[in-house]
């Protein structure tokens, strides 16, 4: 009997490849395409399972995967997978919900500190211009400690970020589609706020919500305009949650202090 074929459509590190080999059923054959279109095209029709991360599985890709019965996402969000089309073909879609929550929370914290401490500007000035901005940036650096932080999307990542912020004595509010009980809010040491109030009152707003029809463009020009001149926006969620033009305009016109993003509505 021929081995069942599992196709990894993204480029993966050697460590991730080895981890994947260890967890795939030994009777299956696994092919790593490293995002090579030729390899993906060669094996797509025979694959019974697809594994993806940032590349995703589009309707066009799914149309080629005529024998596919399962799609696995490395990560929690499945917005870059054609779930509707997969469901119509009775293809199951899995996600590693919560698997990287702590890591993403640490990343969001690191990005916030990078903005407050001007790490990118300082690095670029030293490397590209030979300028050390130590004295120039002294009065423009800020501390995260004691800041009022709003977490939008209070799932595994949002809760992990809240725990990290305990060490900075931050006053944390949250917004989520599902409000916690009073006992849960007390245990998490958070206060529920409407999204507009978070945008208006918080020094740091960190986004950790999924991209859904109701969250697409949620941080629009009106909500960006609510932010204080000293506030910072962090987007570790999905690019489509934020109106990128509105954010760009606010930064260019210095209407907010800064922003850090690791995603775009259209990924490069």
BELRANOR-V784774 format. One record per residue. N is the residue number from 1. PSI is psi as a letter, one per 30 degrees, with the letter a starting at -180 (none if undefined). D_FIRST is the distance of its C-alpha to the first C-alpha in whole Angstrom. Layout:
BEGIN
n;psi;d_first
N;PSI;D_FIRST
N;PSI;D_FIRST
END
This chain:
BEGIN
n;psi;d_first
1;k;0
2;k;4
3;k;6
4;k;9
5;k;12
6;k;16
7;k;18
8;j;22
9;f;24
10;l;27
11;k;29
12;l;29
13;l;31
14;e;29
15;e;30
16;e;28
17;e;25
18;e;25
19;e;26
20;e;23
21;e;20
22;f;22
23;f;21
24;k;18
25;k;15
26;f;14
27;f;10
28;l;11
29;k;12
30;k;16
31;k;18
32;j;22
33;f;24
34;h;27
35;g;28
36;j;28
37;e;28
38;e;26
39;e;23
40;e;23
41;e;23
42;e;20
43;f;18
44;e;19
45;f;18
46;f;14
47;k;15
48;f;15
49;k;17
50;k;20
51;k;23
52;l;26
53;c;30
54;f;33
55;e;31
56;a;30
57;j;28
58;l;30
59;e;30
60;e;29
61;e;27
62;e;25
63;f;26
64;f;23
65;i;21
66;f;19
67;g;16
68;k;18
69;f;18
70;k;20
71;k;23
72;k;24
73;k;28
74;j;29
75;a;32
76;e;34
77;k;35
78;g;33
79;f;35
80;g;34
81;k;30
82;i;31
83;e;30
84;e;32
85;e;30
86;e;27
87;e;28
88;f;29
89;g;25
90;h;24
91;k;23
92;k;24
93;k;26
94;l;27
95;l;29
96;i;31
97;k;34
98;f;37
99;e;34
100;g;37
101;e;40
102;e;42
103;e;41
104;e;42
105;e;45
106;e;46
107;e;46
108;e;48
109;e;50
110;e;50
111;e;51
112;e;54
113;e;55
114;e;55
115;e;56
116;e;59
117;g;60
118;h;59
119;e;57
120;e;55
121;e;59
122;e;60
123;e;57
124;e;57
125;e;61
126;e;61
127;e;58
128;f;59
129;f;63
130;g;64
131;k;66
132;j;65
133;g;66
134;e;67
135;e;70
136;e;70
137;f;67
138;e;68
139;g;70
140;f;67
141;k;64
142;l;64
143;k;63
144;e;60
145;k;62
146;f;63
147;l;62
148;j;61
149;k;57
150;k;56
151;j;52
152;j;50
153;j;47
154;h;47
155;b;44
156;e;42
157;e;43
158;e;47
159;e;47
160;e;46
161;e;49
162;e;51
163;e;51
164;e;51
165;f;54
166;e;56
167;f;57
168;g;59
169;h;61
170;k;60
171;j;61
172;k;57
173;l;57
174;l;54
175;k;53
176;l;50
177;f;48
178;j;49
179;k;52
180;l;52
181;l;54
182;e;57
183;e;56
184;e;53
185;e;55
186;e;58
187;e;55
188;f;53
189;h;57
190;l;56
191;k;58
192;k;57
193;k;58
194;l;58
195;e;56
196;e;59
197;e;61
198;e;59
199;e;59
200;e;63
201;f;63
202;k;61
203;e;61
204;k;57
205;k;55
206;k;51
207;k;48
208;h;45
209;l;44
210;l;41
211;j;42
212;l;42
213;e;44
214;f;47
215;f;47
216;k;46
217;g;50
218;e;51
219;i;53
220;a;55
221;e;58
222;e;60
223;e;59
224;e;59
225;f;62
226;f;63
227;k;62
228;l;65
229;f;66
230;g;64
231;l;61
232;k;58
233;k;54
234;k;51
235;j;48
236;g;45
237;c;43
238;k;42
239;e;44
240;f;45
241;f;47
242;k;50
243;j;52
244;e;52
245;e;55
246;e;57
247;e;56
248;e;56
249;e;60
250;e;61
251;e;60
252;e;62
253;g;65
254;h;64
255;f;64
256;l;62
257;e;62
258;l;58
259;l;55
260;k;51
261;k;48
262;g;44
263;l;43
264;l;44
265;e;44
266;j;42
267;k;40
268;none;41
END
